[in-house]
Amino acid sequence: MARLPRLDLPNIPQHVIQRGNNRQACFYQEKDYKAYLNWLKYYSLKENVAIHAWVLMTNHVHLLCTPRKPKAVSLMMQGLGRRYVQYFNHSNQRTGTLWEGRFKSCLVQNRNYLLEVYRYIESNPVRSGMVNSPAEYPWSSYQINALGKRSDLATYHEQYIALGQSEAERQHSYSTLFKSKVVGQNEPLIRKSVSRGGVLGDEKFKSAIEAITGRRVTSVRRGRPKTVVDTKSI
């Protein structure tokens, strides 16, 4: 059965995951992380993709990005993936594949869900037990978004900018998101959406995506269809 084309629309954010083949490590040394981020910057500029958040884990990568043209994310990930594999194999005197097939992605609704994905991505090292706070992990965008570290890779999304009138206010509001009592509430939904290549958003957003793409993205209840009753006859 042929795979369906990716849901890919310009100016709608995407959550992207790229995993190492058989869960093998994609990064061995500090220079590997730096090389990946360097090529991410190059290909995101080349393909016109805004990068909002990221985390480089030992054996996988999360990105939150917005393409400005059709197929931009796919072109970025293809170029980045090939270039990094060439570097990684040469640097570590190895051959063969590195990535686990195609990357996974889903569309993300700006309202209600985008900042949840920011938090989900940058909290990954904490969930994995690698650090106690996202601020301690150097290979994510948390230090940029919450602590004001300068970066020429990150592009602030309008939802992030709306967190405050000044940089300090935005950073404070953003860091507060990670202390909320409802942290993790939507984690299963985020994981499910990206693993299935679907849409993360409310029903209105999903209906709008269906209208644009002609593909069903809303869930269909199993069982017999409900009988339609003509209320005029009652």
N, C-alpha and C positions, 0 to 999 in steps of 0.2 A: 504493500500500500504506500503510495507516494506521500511524502511529508507535505503538510500544508505550508505555504509561505509564511514567513514571520509576520506578526502584526507590527507594522512599522509605519509610523506616520510622523511627518515633520512637525516639530515644535511641541510634541508630546513626550514627556520624560519617559525613560526606560530604566528599569532595574536589570542589570546584566550580571550573570555569574559565569565565570570560566574556571573549570576544575582541571586538576592534573589527572592524567591517565592513571586509572587504578589507584587513585588517591595518593599518587607519588608526589614528592616535594617538587615544587616549581621554583623555589628560592632556597639556596644554600647559604649564601653569604650576603653581607650588607650591600656589596656591589651589584648583586643580582636585583635586589629591590630597587636600587637607584637606576639601574639600566632599564627596568620595566617602566618605571615612572617617566623616564626620559623619552622612551619610545611612545608611551601613551600620550605625552604632550605633543610629540611630533605628528602622530597620526590623527589625533583629535583636531589639531589645527588644519591639517591637510584635508580632512573630510568634513570639516565644519560641524564638529560635535562639541557642545559645551559640557564640561565635566563638573559636576556639583559635589559629589562625595565618592570616596573609595576606601577600600581596605585591602591590603595585600596580606593574606594569610600564608601559612607555610605551603599549603597544597591547593589553594584556590584564591580567586579574586572576585570582589564585588565592586560594581560601579553603578553610580546613578548619574545619568547623562541625558542631554536633550539634543537630538539631531536637528539640524536646520534644513536638511534636504532628504529626499527619499533614499533609503538604503545606506545612509551615511554610517550608522552604527555597524552594520555588517562589514562595510568596507574598512572601517577603522579597526575592527577586531581581527579581520583577516590580515591586514598589513601588520598590525601589532603582533599578532600571534606568530606569523612567519618570521618576522625580524627577531623576536625574542628567542624563539627556538633556535635560530641560527647562532645567536650570541651564546645561549645557554649550552648548547651542544659543544660549540668550540671551546668555551671557557672551562667546561668540565670534562672534556675529552670523551664525549659520549655520542651516540647516534640514535636515530629513531624518533618516534613521536613523543610529545610531551603533554599535549592537551587531550582531554577526554571528548573527542568528537566536537560537535557544534556547541558553541556557547548557548546558554539559556537566557531568555529575556522576557520581560512583560511590560506592558504599558502601565503608567502610573498616573492616577488623577491628581492634579495639583492640590485641590482643596481636600482637606481631611487626611489624605494618605501620604503626600510627598514627604512631609517632615517625619512621618513614621518610618519611612524607608531610610531617610538620612540616619535616624537613630538606630534602626536595625543593622545597617551596614557598619557604623562606627562602634557599635556595642559588641561586634563579633569577637574581638579578642577577650573581652570580659566574659562572655558566655562560654568561651572555650577554656577559661581558667588560666590564660596566659598572663593576664594583668588584673589588678584590682579596680582600675579606673581606665576609661578610654584615653585619658590624657597621658597615660604612661606608654602607650603604644605608638612608636614613631612612624609606622607605615600605614597610617590612615589619614583622613582629612579632618579628624576631630580637632587637632591642634590649630588648624586654619579656621574652622568654623566656630569653635568655642573659645579659643585662646588668642586669636589674632595673629598667628604666625603667617608671614607673607608667603604667597605662592603664586607662580605664574601659570600653574596648571588649573587651579580652581576657578570656576565661574559661579558667582552667587546667583541662585535662583530667586525669582521675584517673591516666592513664599518665604524664603529666608530673609530677604531684605525687609519684608513687611514685619519682621519680629521687633524692629525698633527704629528709632529716628537716627541713631548714631551707631558707629561700630561697636562701642562699648555696650550699648543697650542691646544690640542684636546678639552679641556674644553671651551676655548674661542670660537673656531669654532662651537662647539655644542650649546653653549648658543646663539650664533648669529643666528642659525637656527630659534629660537623662536621669533626673531625680524624681520624676513623677511616679505616683503610686500605681499608675496604669501602664508602666513600662512592660512591654512584652505582650500586651493584650492582643495585638494583631499579628504577632509573630507567626502563628500557624497559617494565617491567611496570606501573609507575605510570601512564606515559603511555598505554599501551594500554588500561588499565582505565577511565580517565576518558574517553578519546576514544570508547570504545564504550558508555559508560553502564552499565558492568558492576559487578563486585564485586572488590575487592582484599582477598584473604585466602586462607587455606588451604582445602583441600577440605572439611574439616569445617564451616567457617564458611559456605562456599558452599552446602553441602547444607542447612544450617539455614535459609538465606535462601530456597532453593527450597521447603522445606517450608512456610514462612510465606507466601510470595507465590504459590506455584503456578507459578512461571516457572523455566525452565532457565537457570542461570547458569554451570554447569560446562561445560567444553569437551567436545565429542563427537569422538572419533577418526573420521577418514574411512576408508573401505574396507569390506570385507565384515565382517559381525558374526562374532565368534568362535563356533565350535561349542562348545556346552556338553556336556561329557563327564560321563556318569553314573559316578562313581568306584565305585559299589557293584557295577557289573557287571564291573569289572576283576579 
